[in-house]
Amino acid sequence: MTTEDHVEGLEGWFQPWNEHDLEARPFVKIGGTYTITMGCLTEAEYTTLGRVLLGLPGARPDSMGFFSDSFGNPCFEASVEPSGMTVEGHASPEQWAAWDTAFKEAVEEAKLPRFPA
């Protein structure tokens, strides 16, 4: 069911479609979608999203969608999809927590539109 204030099945910020594999430590397996309404973004909001991505921990200067660990090795990627910002890969728990927090704070600060959850 979809209403103005709620989309059934959405539970907050991040909709995981891969379980985090805690046995694979020191890395967690990342897979899910941040609930940003990509189809509603203005050109200015897309530009803002690009700046957000380039300012996140592990951002690679040559790409808005690929992120590296502290050694410069690629570890996960983010892509714009109709359902939101999809993130997939592996990272240390600390790197993932820092990236996740920084992304959510930047999106909130930029007031980018999200699906109601």
Secondary structure, 3 states (H helix, E strand, C coil): CECCCCECCCCCCEEECCCCCHHHCCCEEEEEEECECHHHCCHHHHHHHHHHHHCCCCEECCEEEEEECCCCCEEEEEEEECCEEEEEEEECHHHHHHHHHHHHHHHHHHCCCECCC
